[in-house]
């Protein structure tokens, strides 16, 4: 027979029925992270999902979409200041090939 347990805040396990459903933690039906959207009183959106739909519909983006781009740019800057430049290597290799071909 199957058994189901939930973990209490103190770490103890409590056996519950198989159809047990916990009480919702947030009674206003919004995730706490959506509170900032609700507090802005912006008629365009009041949750992350409506904000995401608005941004997509208007062909907009947020800065977090550029995290990987920023990381690549930072690595490129670090390489530049360390003297690592792939284009220089390619230029030197091309020049050597041209010298050998003469």
C-alpha positions in Angstrom: 0.0 0.0 0.0 1.3 3.5 -0.9 1.9 6.0 1.8 2.5 9.7 1.6 4.4 12.0 3.9 5.0 15.7 4.1 7.9 17.4 5.9 7.1 19.7 8.7 9.1 22.9 9.3 11.0 21.2 12.1 12.1 18.5 9.7 9.8 15.7 11.0 7.8 13.7 8.5 4.0 13.6 8.9 2.0 10.8 7.2 -1.0 12.2 5.3 -3.7 10.6 3.1 -3.0 10.0 -0.6 -5.5 12.7 -1.6 -4.1 15.3 0.9 -3.7 18.8 -0.5 -2.0 21.5 1.5 -3.6 24.9 2.1 -2.5 27.6 -0.2 0.2 29.7 1.4 -0.7 32.9 -0.4 -4.3 33.8 -0.1 -4.3 36.5 -2.8 -3.7 33.9 -5.5 -0.5 35.6 -6.7 3.0 34.5 -6.2 4.9 36.8 -3.8 7.3 37.7 -6.7 4.3 39.2 -8.6 3.7 41.7 -5.8 5.8 44.3 -7.5 3.7 44.1 -10.6 0.5 44.5 -8.6 2.0 47.5 -6.7 2.9 49.4 -9.9 -0.8 49.9 -10.7 0.1 49.6 -14.4 -3.0 48.7 -16.4 -0.9 46.9 -19.0 0.1 44.0 -16.7 -0.3 42.7 -13.1 1.8 39.5 -13.2 4.9 38.1 -14.7 2.9 36.2 -17.3 1.0 39.3 -18.5 4.2 41.2 -18.5 5.9 38.5 -20.6 2.9 38.6 -23.1 3.0 42.4 -23.3 6.8 42.3 -24.0 6.4 39.7 -26.7 3.4 41.4 -28.3 5.4 44.7 -28.5 8.7 43.1 -29.6 10.4 44.2 -26.4 12.9 42.5 -24.1 14.4 42.9 -20.7 18.1 43.2 -19.7 18.2 39.7 -18.3 18.0 38.4 -21.9 21.5 39.7 -22.4 23.2 37.9 -19.6 25.1 35.5 -21.8 25.9 38.3 -24.2 27.4 40.3 -21.4 29.4 37.3 -20.2 30.9 36.8 -23.7 31.7 40.5 -23.9 33.4 40.4 -20.5 35.5 37.3 -21.5 36.5 39.1 -24.8 37.6 42.2 -22.9 39.6 40.0 -20.4 41.3 38.2 -23.3 42.1 41.5 -25.0 43.8 42.9 -22.0 45.7 39.7 -21.5 46.9 40.0 -25.1 44.9 37.1 -26.3 43.3 38.0 -29.7 42.1 35.2 -32.0 42.0 37.6 -35.0 45.8 38.3 -34.6 46.5 34.5 -34.5 44.4 34.1 -37.7 46.3 37.0 -39.4 49.7 35.6 -38.5 48.7 32.1 -39.7 47.4 33.6 -43.0 50.6 35.7 -43.4 52.8 32.6 -42.8 50.7 30.6 -45.4 51.2 33.4 -47.9 55.0 33.4 -47.3 55.2 29.6 -47.8 53.2 29.9 -51.0 55.6 32.3 -52.6 
